[in-house]
Amino acid sequence: MFIQSRLKKILLNYFIGTAGSGKSTLTGDLKHYISNRNPEVSVITINLDPGVRVISYAPDIDIRDFIVLEEVMEKYGLGPNGAMILASDLMVNYLDDIKDEIDEFNPDWILADTAGQLELFAFRETGPLIASALGFGSIQRSVSFLFDSNFVLRPNGFISTLLLAASVQFRFRRIPQINVLSKADLLDEDQIDMIVNWSQDFKALEESTSEREGGLIRELSMNLSEVFLQMGSTAELIPCSTKEEHGLDLLFGYLQRVFDSDKSKYY
């Protein structure tokens, strides 16, 4: 059983996004950034993807220590996709073990890297259950949803990603969410300004959709733009690049504000 006698506030952030959006890279690089910025701050990483083969960082806590995908495939006679679904569901059996390891590290920050297949963590019951269970004791949580810069240069790609972000925000509705424009170094300043403006001004998004899309895609995108226009603003989009320190500065600052806000006391 885990014991949490500490009184200090612990900050846990989940990185969620589509495959290839940069979750693992950002997890490892943000740990390195925080540790270098203040060596007295203890930062750990958790890998919650049981099917990942290679990770760009060394996780401090790794679900693969408890679940081996190949063993799940062999035991239950499943292919890779079916085994990934079952392995994701089996993670709930090891939550106490993960809590014990967190307690042993006694960290200030926890950065959680989720499955490459967004739906396995965000849209099955397992993800919200894990997020709730790991919010024990004095742990405060947030979600960082990654907008892959490769996919959001056109209005229809941005709207599709915005729908996913809104769905994740609905699924984890008790946890504050930050939207992150990942790999921003692949874009020029005008492109970044355009995408960030779309996230803040849905009227501008609607106008860009009308100008740049055509046919059925234009019609569907316009309808969705109108929905977001009626809904009002969503979480602000934060440009971030792991190759440029000021991008990590910005993300770290936003995360601190989320955790320090009065709102965070209720989650």
N, C-alpha and C positions, 0 to 999 in steps of 0.2 A: 504494500500500500504506500502511496506517496504521502509525504508529510510536507505541508507548506506553512511554516511558522513565520516566514518572512513578512515584513510589513511593506517593503518597497513595491512600487508599481512596476509591473513587467509589461512590455509592449510587444505584441504579437501581430505581425502583418502577413497576410496570405497573398501571394502573387498568383493571379488567375488570368488566363488568356488562351487564345487559340494556339495550336501547335506551331512552333517556330517563332512565336512573338517575342521571345527573349526572356522568359521567366527565370530559367536557370542562370543565365548570365547575369541578370540583374540581382538575383538572390546572392550569388557569390561576390559580385563586385560591390554591392551595397554593404555587405558584412565587412569587406576589406576597407571600404571608405569610412565606416563608422569607427572601426577599431583603430585606424590610423589617425582619425580626427581626435579621438579621445581614448587612449589606451586603457584608461580606468573603467571604461564601459565594457561590460561583458556582452558579446553578441554571439548567438548560435544560429545555425541553420538546420532546418528539418526538410528532408526529402519525403514527400508524400506520394511519389509516383512509383508504384511497385514494378512497373514494366520498363523503366528507363534503363538503357544499357550503359551509356556513358554520360557522366555529368561533368560540367566544366569546373566544379569546385568539390571539395571533400565535405560531405554533410556531417554535422556533429551528431545528428540523430537520423537514422535511415530506416524507412519502413521495409527495405529489402533485407534487413537483418532478421525480420520476422516472417516475411512472405517472399518466396522465390517463385517467379512466374512459371518457370519450366516445371517445377514440382506441382503447381496447381494444374497445369496442362495435363501432366501425366496422371495425377490422382483422379481427376474428374473427367478425363477424356475429352478435353476441350481444345479448340484451336486458339491461336494467339488473341483474337478479339474477344471471344467468350471468356478466356482465362483472365484477360484484363478487367472485364466487368466483374467477374467473381472475386478477383484479387482486391479490387477496389472496395467491394462490399465486405470482404473479410478484414479490412483494416480496423473495423470497429472492435474486433476481438483483442486488439493490442493497444487500446487507448490507455489503459492503466500502465502498461510498460512505457509508453511514450511519456506519460505524466511523471513517472518515476525518474526517467532520464532527464527531463526538464528540471525536476526538483534537484537532482544531483548537480547539474550545471549551475543552478541558481543565477540565471542570466538577467540582464537588464532589457535586452532586445532579443526577440525570436523572429527569424525570417523563414517563412514556410513556402516551399516550392511545391506547387500542385501538379497534377498529371498533365501531360502534354495534350491529351484529348480532353478538351474543356468540359465536355458533357459528363465525364466520369466523376468529376468532383462537384461540378456546379449543379447538375440537373438530376442526379440520383439522390436518394435520401441520405447516402453516406456522407457527402460533403458537409451539408449543414449540421449533421449530427456530430461529425468530428469537430467542426468549428465551434459548436456549442460546448462539447465536452472539454476541449482544450482551453476554454475560457474560464478555468477554475481559479479560485483564490483571488489574487490581486492582478490577474492578467487582463489587460485591456486589448481589444482586437480591432483590426482594420483589414479591409480588402483593397488591394491595388489591382485594378483591371487594366490589362495592357491592350492598347490599340496599336496593332502592327502597322508601322509607317508604310510598308509595302502594299497594304490593302486599302488605305483610306485616302488616297490621293484623288479619287473620283467620288462624287456625291453618293453613288449607289453603294460603293464599298464602305464609305464612312457610315451611311445609314444602317447597313447590315451589321457593322460592328457595334454601332450605337444600340441597336436592338438587343444584341448579346449582352452588352454592358447593363442595359436596363433590366434584362432578365436575371442577371446575376445579382443586381441590386435588390430585386424583388425576392429572390431566393434567400439571400443573406440579409434580409431587411433590418435585422437588429444590429448589424455591424456597419459602421461608417465605411463608405467606399470612396476611393480616389481613382480617377481615370487617368491613365498614363499613356502618352504618345511615345512608344518605345522606338529605339533605334533612330532617334531624331537626327543623328549625324548623316543619315542617308538622304535627308531633305535639305533644300536651301531655305533661307530665312523667309522668303515670300511664301513658300509652300507650307512651312510651319505656321506662319501667321494666318494663312487661309484656313487651315484645318482647325486651329484653335478658335478662330472666329466662328466657324461652323458650330462648334460645341457651345458657344455662348450666345449666338444669334441665329435662331432657327429660320428666321426670315431670310437671312443671307444664304443659308443652306438651301432653302426652297428656290431662291433665285438662281443659284448655281446649278441646281438640279434641272431647272427649266432650260438653262442655257446649254448645258453640257451633256445631257442624256437625251435619248431618243426612243421612239416606239413604246413597247410595253414596259421596258425598264423605266423610261421617263415617267410614264403614268403611275406605275407602282411607287416609284421613288417620291413623286410629288405627293401622293396620298399619304405616305409614311411621314414625309416632311411636315405635312399639315397636322398629323397626329402629334408629333413632337412639339410643334408650334403651340398647339392647344394645351399640351401638358405643362409647358413652361420649361425652365432650366433644369438640367441634370448636373451631376458632379462636374466640376471644372476639369478641363483636359490639361495635363502637365507634360510639356515636352521633356524628354529625358534620353540621354545617351550615356552608356557606360564608358565611352571613349573620351568623353569630355567631363571634367570634374564639376563644372558649373551645373550640368544636368543632374548629377547626383546631389549637389548642394540644394537644388530646387526641390527634388523629391524628398530628401531628408527633412527639409524645412516644413513641407506640407504634412508629412507624417507626424512630426512633432506637434504641429498645430492641431491636428486631428485628436491626438492623444491628450493634449493639454486643454482642449475646449471643454466647456461645461457640458456639452452634449455627450461627450465620451463617458461621462460618469454614469450614464444610464444604460450602457451596453455591457 
